[in-house]
Every structure is written in structure tokens, then in C-alpha cells.
Amino acid sequence: MAKQIGIDLGTSNTMIYLKDKGIVLRAPSVVSLDRTTKEVIASGTTAKRMVGKTPGNILALRPLKDGVITDLHTTSLMLHDFFERMDMTSFFNRPVALVCIPYGVTGVERRAVEDATFEAGAKNVGLIDQPIAAAVGAGIQISKARGAMVVDLGGGVSETAILSLGGVVQSNSLRVAGNELDIAIVNYLKQTRNILIGDITAEVLKKRIGTAVSDIDRGSMEVCGRDLRTGLAVTIEVKSGEVREAIKEPLSEIISMVKMTLEETPPELSADIFDFGIVLVGGGSLLPGIDRAISDRTGIRVIIAKKPMEAVCRGLGRMLQSAGDFSEFVKYKVK
């Protein structure tokens, strides 16, 4: 019998759920290739460690950007390597894959996800809108005639969605998310300290000492970078307040999008959301104080889902475990 899998194919990380087993893979969406043969050298965590450190004969690539595929063939190679690592494909047995996609992507972008998953070795491919999977994973009863709001703060895209009666009533997306916060930290230190650091170092700063509100202080951290005046390597101490200041502008854009979605929501659903609250999912919701920052701007209670980074993948898993209950949302294609 073909294995049934759910794939949360994210800009920063990919997670795979195997029916009856749970989440079996969590890995960065990075793959390294031999420049000449185009064969996969490594994928996931090992490949991420190579970013910015590869010799001329190796390419370390992120094949997704802003929530969509930018390099179809490289994405298929990465997925195929993940499938092989988890022993999901064989000559006689190819998996049935349910893949989530950002809401409102173009037909071309939808087909790119389907084609990459087929090329990776899947037999059947179904697509599901990410806000629906996130809501299911967060424990929201999406089939009820009650408004619910989900905010997904991912690596490449931030999405807001108002759900009712099993569908998306109102949605907005912004290609400002975790990766843009990392870039903002790099630019801030370049402008204020004349120090150039890499994106990976910026991500570590954000995770270890970053905050969204001024009354949370997470101390400081030493990082190594290049002094732009001398060109030499130097170690500096970065304070939590500096990281907060660096990411203030992109965070404000994200919160403004949340507020705009609420302003566009029908009154009856707005009342439901005010009672139920806004549910945060995705890695960005782990930034300390982000729930308070959104609540202060919107006046609505904000709840961070349990294990927010896994919410979308767990939603896919619930759909696989009770396929009949969600058949209206998923139509599989066969190849």
C-alpha cells in the first residue's frame, strides 16, 4: 500500500508527516549540488551548514523564495533526497503526497509545486491552502459557521486568513517574514556599526536575543563579522535592544497587514474573532513579545498555537488521518 505523506514545503524549513507515524522529517529547505554533475551532495541541515562556505565546485541553494518555488528542478532534487532518506519511495511503491501552498498563489506557482513533487517520486499529489492546514493543525474547527483568524508567520511569507464554514473568507499575504528580519539585522549592523555579518549569523541573533517589545531584554551576544573599514574579521557584542530596533520596521509591516485584514472583515465575523482571538502559527510566532505587539495594535487577544512551527504539518497529518472529513478540500492529481 502506498505511503501517505503530508509536506509542509516552506521557504526556510520543510517538514514531512507520514500517516500513522507522525512528523518524520524536519529539515532546512536547502540543498547542495555538485556544480558539474548536478548530483545532490547533501540536503537539509548539512547543506545549510555549507551556505556561504562552499568551494567553486559545490552549490548550496535555497530553491524556494517568498513561499514559492523559484527553481523547480532543484526543489525536486531536494524532495527526492528527503524521500530517499525516509525510505518513502521504491520502484513499485511511490507515495501519495498532500502539499500545502500559500493562499492565492498563481496557477503557474501551483503547477510548479505539483511538478516538483511528481519529479521527486510521488504517485499522486494533492494541494491544500496553507491557512486551512494551519487552522486544522492549531485545533480550530474550520467547518463551523464561526469566524476564526489565523496568522502564519513563516520564513518567506506572512499570511493572514479569516476562515468560516470550511473556506477562506478574507486573506492577505506579505512577502515580509523571517528571512526579511534576518536581512534587516544585517543591514542595521552594517549601517550603525560598520560590521558585515552573514544571514545565518543574523538568524541566530534573532532567535537568541531578538524581541518584539521594548520591555523584554534578552541580554547580549557576541558575533564575528567583517569590519567594513579595515576589511578584517572582528568580534562585537550585540545587545537585544539593537536587534529589536533592527527588526522594528518589517515587524510593523506585518502587524499592519494583520490590522488591514481585520478592517476588511465582515462585521459578524469580526465579532467572532474578537471573542475567539487571533491564532499565531509559524516560526515567527516564537519571537518573544510578538503576540503582545499584535494585540496592542489590534485590540484583540492573540493566542500562540501549541508547537507553532509544526501547526501546518500537523494539520496535514490530521487531514491524512481522517481523509474522508476533508475530501472537499483536496483533489489529487495522478501521474
VOGU-3710 file (C-alpha; in Angstrom, 3 decimals, decimal comma):
1> makqigidlg> 0,000/0,000/0,000  1,329/3,440/-0,946  2,559/5,592/1,901  0,554/8,760/2,512  2,578/11,837/3,385  1,934/15,498/4,101  4,589/18,024/3,053  4,933/21,488/4,563  7,237/22,881/1,880  8,448/26,120/3,442
11> tsntmiylkd> 10,925/28,762/2,358  13,133/28,122/5,383  12,173/24,628/6,521  10,464/21,534/5,154  8,513/19,110/7,327  7,082/15,762/6,274  4,269/13,922/8,054  3,881/10,178/7,460  0,409/8,782/8,090  0,260/6,663/11,258
21> kgivlrapsv> 3,838/7,701/12,160  3,707/11,473/12,730  6,305/14,036/11,702  9,277/12,069/10,397  11,408/14,861/8,926  12,240/18,415/9,919  14,958/19,964/7,758  16,051/23,330/6,345  14,920/23,836/2,738  18,496/23,838/1,457
31> vsldrttkev> 20,293/21,504/-0,925  23,925/21,393/-2,072  24,787/20,180/-5,564  27,899/19,282/-7,487  28,249/22,157/-9,953  29,369/19,827/-12,780  27,174/16,740/-12,407  24,226/18,450/-10,618  24,086/15,488/-8,247  22,926/16,064/-4,659
41> iasgttakrm> 25,791/16,199/-2,166  23,692/16,997/0,907  20,301/18,352/1,877  18,693/19,822/4,968  20,855/20,667/7,993  24,131/19,506/6,434  23,513/21,607/3,333  22,576/24,653/5,437  25,942/24,473/7,205  27,561/24,822/3,769
51> vgktpgnila> 25,802/28,108/2,875  28,444/30,798/2,315  31,284/28,313/2,796  31,316/26,256/-0,406  34,271/25,878/-2,812  33,806/26,559/-6,515  32,623/23,056/-7,398  29,711/22,994/-4,916  26,468/24,991/-4,987  24,450/25,437/-1,772
61> lrplkdgvit> 20,978/26,532/-2,846  17,645/27,569/-1,342  15,199/26,602/-4,099  12,215/28,426/-2,561  11,715/32,129/-2,020  8,771/34,067/-0,601  6,832/30,847/-0,118  7,010/29,704/-3,753  9,370/27,607/-5,868  12,000/29,562/-7,789
71> dlhttslmlh> 13,930/26,537/-9,092  11,684/23,590/-9,934  14,388/21,032/-10,736  16,444/21,818/-7,626  13,311/21,592/-5,455  12,531/18,159/-6,911  16,111/17,002/-6,207  15,829/18,212/-2,606  12,465/16,489/-2,081  13,729/13,303/-3,725
81> dffermdmts> 16,691/13,269/-1,328  14,299/13,736/1,615  12,116/10,869/0,320  15,116/8,561/-0,038  16,370/9,448/3,412  12,992/8,473/4,884  12,747/5,363/2,643  9,474/6,593/1,135  9,992/5,625/-2,497  10,735/2,415/-4,325
91> ffnrpvalvc> 10,282/1,169/-7,877  6,946/-0,456/-7,037  5,719/1,868/-4,296  5,551/5,631/-4,652  3,939/7,879/-2,016  0,692/9,830/-2,158  1,608/13,409/-1,196  -0,528/16,216/0,233  1,363/19,523/-0,086  0,386/22,902/1,347
101> ipygvtgver> 0,743/26,103/-0,686  0,296/29,789/0,208  -3,256/31,009/-0,355  -3,757/32,957/-3,575  -0,671/31,764/-5,487  -0,867/31,795/-9,274  -1,705/28,783/-11,423  1,913/28,641/-12,584  3,147/28,508/-8,987  0,633/25,763/-8,133
111> ravedatfea> 1,784/23,665/-11,088  5,418/24,154/-10,060  4,687/22,558/-6,675  2,835/19,669/-8,334  5,577/19,079/-10,922  8,393/19,212/-8,343  6,590/16,687/-6,109  5,894/14,349/-9,044  9,547/14,589/-10,177  10,661/13,787/-6,625
121> gaknvglidq> 8,850/10,446/-6,873  5,241/10,949/-5,754  2,470/8,962/-7,448  -0,452/11,235/-6,516  -0,210/14,907/-5,488  -2,873/16,979/-3,765  -2,607/20,668/-2,851  -4,166/22,388/0,159  -4,193/26,085/1,049  -1,770/26,768/3,883
131> piaaavgagi> -4,196/28,756/6,103  -6,631/25,810/6,144  -3,885/23,335/7,105  -2,599/25,769/9,759  -6,067/26,192/11,258  -6,639/22,425/11,398  -3,208/21,959/12,999  -3,984/24,660/15,578  -7,162/22,838/16,590  -9,684/25,220/15,018
141> qiskargamv> -12,995/23,720/13,923  -12,954/25,164/10,415  -16,295/23,692/9,296  -18,380/25,717/11,767  -20,255/28,920/10,937  -17,921/30,882/13,154  -15,158/33,253/12,152  -11,579/32,367/13,058  -8,390/34,212/12,222  -5,033/32,559/11,626
151> vdlgggvset> -1,768/34,450/11,177  1,082/32,354/9,738  4,495/33,955/10,243  6,806/31,858/8,084  10,288/32,266/6,664  9,438/33,728/3,267  5,859/34,927/3,555  3,468/36,144/6,264  -0,182/35,260/5,747  -3,408/36,234/7,440
161> ailslggvvq> -6,700/34,434/6,801  -10,244/34,691/8,095  -11,923/31,274/7,977  -15,568/30,284/8,212  -17,611/27,288/7,042  -14,507/25,494/5,812  -13,285/28,248/3,496  -11,162/31,381/3,391  -13,389/34,486/3,602  -10,642/37,102/3,671
171> snslrvagne> -6,902/36,771/3,223  -3,785/38,857/2,804  -0,161/37,878/2,328  3,057/39,825/2,580  6,451/38,737/1,342  7,996/40,093/4,504  8,702/37,368/7,055  11,533/35,671/8,956  14,100/35,988/6,162  13,408/39,732/5,850
181> ldiaivnylk> 14,005/40,122/9,588  17,423/38,489/9,109  18,254/40,886/6,252  17,133/43,836/8,385  19,592/42,795/11,141  22,426/42,516/8,597  21,654/45,994/7,205  21,292/47,554/10,663  24,726/46,384/11,849  26,234/47,479/8,533
191> qtrniligdi> 24,817/50,990/8,906  25,278/51,519/12,642  28,416/49,502/13,458  30,167/49,226/10,051  30,169/45,459/10,542  29,096/42,933/7,936  27,659/39,621/9,185  26,121/36,720/7,270  22,441/35,810/7,069  22,988/32,683/9,192
201> taevlkkrig> 24,560/34,777/11,983  21,681/37,256/11,755  19,200/34,402/12,127  20,999/33,202/15,267  20,873/36,744/16,709  17,142/36,961/16,028  16,430/33,603/17,669  18,669/34,063/20,712  18,223/37,712/21,701  15,525/39,149/19,416
211> tavsdidrgs> 12,304/40,617/20,879  9,255/42,414/19,525  8,576/44,701/22,517  10,835/47,047/24,468  10,198/45,680/27,973  11,700/42,270/27,161  15,502/42,249/27,336  17,321/39,043/26,433  20,831/40,294/27,145  23,563/40,343/24,509
221> mevcgrdlrt> 25,533/38,048/22,251  28,983/38,080/20,697  29,196/37,599/16,935  32,017/37,596/14,440  31,859/39,700/11,286  33,976/41,769/8,924  34,889/45,351/9,744  33,976/47,326/6,609  36,608/49,985/7,370  39,594/47,648/7,688
231> glavtievks> 38,335/44,540/5,883  39,464/42,408/8,831  37,498/39,951/10,949  36,255/41,365/14,232  34,142/40,223/17,177  31,438/42,536/18,530  28,796/42,381/21,226  25,235/42,920/20,001  22,519/43,849/22,502  18,933/42,677/22,486
241> gevreaikep> 17,728/46,260/22,025  19,748/46,600/18,819  18,120/43,512/17,321  14,689/44,835/18,314  15,442/48,177/16,662  16,724/46,432/13,526  13,555/44,388/13,006  11,099/47,113/14,043  10,205/48,231/10,506  9,487/44,802/8,927
251> lseiismvkm> 7,560/43,773/12,056  5,455/46,917/11,737  4,634/45,970/8,128  3,484/42,514/9,228  1,303/43,904/12,025  -0,179/46,484/9,637  -1,201/43,624/7,325  -2,948/41,874/10,236  -4,780/45,097/11,067  -5,766/45,655/7,421
261> tleetppels> -7,236/42,140/7,200  -9,361/42,826/10,273  -10,569/46,119/8,774  -11,700/44,278/5,615  -13,559/41,537/7,527  -17,404/41,423/7,577  -18,823/42,676/10,927  -20,366/39,348/12,016  -17,049/37,565/11,583  -15,216/40,411/13,334
271> adifdfgivl> -17,373/39,797/16,399  -16,410/36,109/16,385  -12,723/36,942/16,087  -12,969/39,437/18,947  -14,449/36,663/21,131  -12,172/33,847/19,977  -8,912/35,773/19,382  -6,204/35,631/16,718  -4,193/32,402/16,441  -0,488/32,668/15,576
281> vgggsllpgi> 1,392/29,844/13,859  4,777/29,565/12,123  8,320/30,108/13,340  7,902/33,893/13,586  5,413/33,464/16,424  8,296/32,239/18,621  9,752/35,777/18,696  9,216/36,903/22,310  6,550/39,595/22,599  5,141/39,249/19,059
291> draisdrtgi> 1,727/38,273/20,456  1,638/41,384/22,637  2,800/43,616/19,790  -0,073/42,416/17,582  -2,602/42,590/20,427  -1,597/46,171/21,293  -2,119/47,329/17,676  -5,374/45,434/17,053  -7,036/45,380/20,458  -7,713/41,647/20,099
301> rviiakkpme> -6,403/38,783/22,210  -3,623/36,818/20,484  -3,013/33,115/21,104  0,168/31,312/20,049  -0,646/27,796/18,865  0,957/24,845/20,619  4,173/23,978/18,759  3,533/26,758/16,203  6,276/25,681/13,796  4,593/22,291/13,402
311> avcrglgrml> 1,000/23,565/13,091  0,788/23,360/9,284  2,397/19,915/9,124  0,191/18,590/11,928  -2,824/19,974/10,077  -1,789/17,977/7,019  -1,411/14,944/9,258  -4,928/15,301/10,650  -6,275/15,526/7,115  -4,444/12,330/6,169
321> qsagdfsefv> -5,621/10,501/9,290  -9,284/11,388/8,635  -9,231/11,739/4,843  -12,995/11,467/4,403  -13,669/14,501/6,592  -11,527/16,743/4,397  -12,217/15,329/0,931  -13,893/18,586/-0,139  -10,616/20,454/0,314  -8,260/18,114/-1,548
331> kykvk> -8,306/16,863/-5,136  -5,399/14,590/-6,049  -3,699/14,504/-9,406  -2,201/11,258/-10,693  0,911/10,854/-12,832
//
